[in-house]
Amino acid sequence: MAKRKVALLTAGGLAPCLSSAVGGLIERYTDIAPELDIVAYRSGYQGLLLGDRIEITANMRERAHLLHRYGGSPIGNSRVKLTNVADCVKRGLVKEGENPLKVAADRLASDGVTILHTIGGDDTNTTAADLAAYLGAHGYDLTVVGLPKTVDNDVVPIRQSLGAWTAAEVGAHFFDHVSNEQSAAPRTLVIHEVMGRHCGWLTAATARAYIQDTRDNEYVEGLMMNTQMKNIDGLYLPEMHFDLEAEAERLRAIMDSCGFVTLFVSEGAGLDTIVAEREAAGETVKRDAFGHVKIDTINVGSWFQKHFAALLKAERSMVQKSGYYARSAPANGDDLRLIQSMVDLAVESALNGVSGVTGHDEDQNGKLRTIEFPRIKGGKHFDLTAPWFGEVMDFIGQPFRPV
């Protein structure tokens, strides 16, 4: 029987779990299957297609525990969709006429890989599903086990994605400092834009963490550094509908009363409206290899700034984005525990030849298991009926209704 060999790759955007997940996988294999060789493909599926890999040495194994201290990915990321042939050709990852799935499969076979771990979000793991299906249909002997990474926490049917708890906590700390900008000038509007294309979970969770961080602060009431300074006056998610004029009237009363307004905005809030406006004006909206609107070119926070600053008669307005700061952080304690449990299951599943994505399966009462690839998809919406979200909105004092 041929010796088994393990390969790792991380893909998509960053999240506060990639470094720890890579370290955890190296540690776990070193503990229970030290005879297996481990390689990592640099920059995700790009490295797989190009054969750009890192051999995990004995020294790397001994020092893998250090990776739990860091954010980012120690093996690099990219956004590559193996079924988007034209994009792979355009980027020079495959030659004209080649099938990227076959190129990837042949690379794995020639490298002697029998176990592949993909660490990423829904795009990474649906691409892994495409690859696993191709491998199975063409007789390749390979087990593919993914780990779910995304700060949006929007992978179906997984209850909690790796890195999301940390991103919420770090985003809250980020804005605790930014909120002090309310004292810099009269009639100031500060907008905190948080990541979340289709799902408002991270924005809501960041708001909750911020409230928890600041609600017990002691202030010198009567001065500007007071409870109101740390309030959130409005929160807007992709799953919520709001009336611009009605909200402006509500927020203008707050501005007139205390001289500043604070908003938390999901980067996908109102996205369809903004895209439609731009396309109606004849603009071509850029999309990535997966067909998603390149959200950094849309700038939802600036749209909110433009409209609300005028309606509130703000003398100063600003948009602060915690996204890159939060997603690049090292995993916190809660995520470290979640990573460890998913890593252990991923290795166990891989050694037993079970492919899929590890996670707490919402369709099976939250049981931690290796979920079948065909059931993995993105775009899970945040549940606005979650009791903790109701408490957040009560604290803010903002009326809302679902889209």
Steps between C-alpha positions, in 0.01 A plus 500: 500500500636842402595734782242768572594865462318808628462837326361823643376817334324817614292707259264795470524799732680497832336410830637474854540124485714415199837507672366308798320242283818435300699472821236275655495263204879471500498435876223243483657299220835516678336363814299212355647430156859627511598271216294700248670766289330840490517765229320832464405661170597865501219748432218246496375350175742721309793314655329169432464580129856630472662234717626763744524317833671515837641181652415492871832421665577349842588847628164637378323216680683576824412868482147468359355600839628854438250543217216526753637844594456655158240617252524478124591179320848348532457336159323779309156543345346571160155503341495237226197309373608179332184481289553853363725389215518839327617674817765233570631536143496879519704492821754260352414220742421251222558491127235554235302177457589360842238413762607652836333216690712246309814710545434514876420130520810403303714726718371333815560157350851582382583647840380180664230676703228274640343746749421863421382751763339820369454781750264767375147627462215384279684579175810311614303199611256492207812505280631214716168324438546543123851360530389208720223413252747511211747285688233244583365488145845450350638239736744709702564369853467815708308607812410870523404647838426871533488729802252793490656844514313826461449807717152533347385175668284429196576140399200266471440281707784585741402665827827683567782569257859523617623853568164676524497536879846655494410742221201627700708548814785677320259717300341614826838596648584686179186710519538571871790724396336635186190608692708765675509685166153622590672756723715643217241736349134607539229310312717200417374186329717190546420185300657168593496275192532131588557205266199294390394481137172312531492426871473751783623265774842663539362853516241395757755301702749788488230735627420258783868469595540879490198549725633239743842670500368850568173475692667473842746783442518774762471854368508855626143583411443857390811493282506367145668171593175344610260213434359665189847528346528120504149430373407343167218699342429284195586151375441390139529145366437335161200321652336823622280747321509866595334817380774757433284804569347355817839396633645839417223670698566273801876551483473875442328531837797325660746722314312813609496379860858389560698610194608164361361178351659154480397234245607136455460392136554159342698528176214322322219716641311655210749342257240403240360853500842657456601258221171564321555876524848472349401263223201721414747786466695295246784394730648151467515339843806279544459137608749235613564148368205370699261757353479705820493877479842633604367658811804720563412685178145570620580663835168467679623706795559798272144466364363521854735790573391695193128465569489526878757780529282722283173401666639546853677825410825356630794741502746210505453140392729200471496129418726268695539136389608236748501219242867453417603576858257243640548222247880507538498450877618183676222273625357570844435238768155407376621452143807307613276246672276478193801462269643220714176302496461537123866418434477181705190390310652598165806283560291210628271521196792526259675196644172308474448606137193716569476814282299811585517816712523491878246706692204500735218383273192717550284233334613243758444693824839668483700177507868537413555278198655487155224645284453371148642731231176528295327659802757779535402836356536868576258784550352393834300792637525623854200406713345829608285312753804396707425612858840664542442712190167618641688612811750692284224684315318575825821650637540714190135595507461459125189362329568253220333249276633218280545546126 
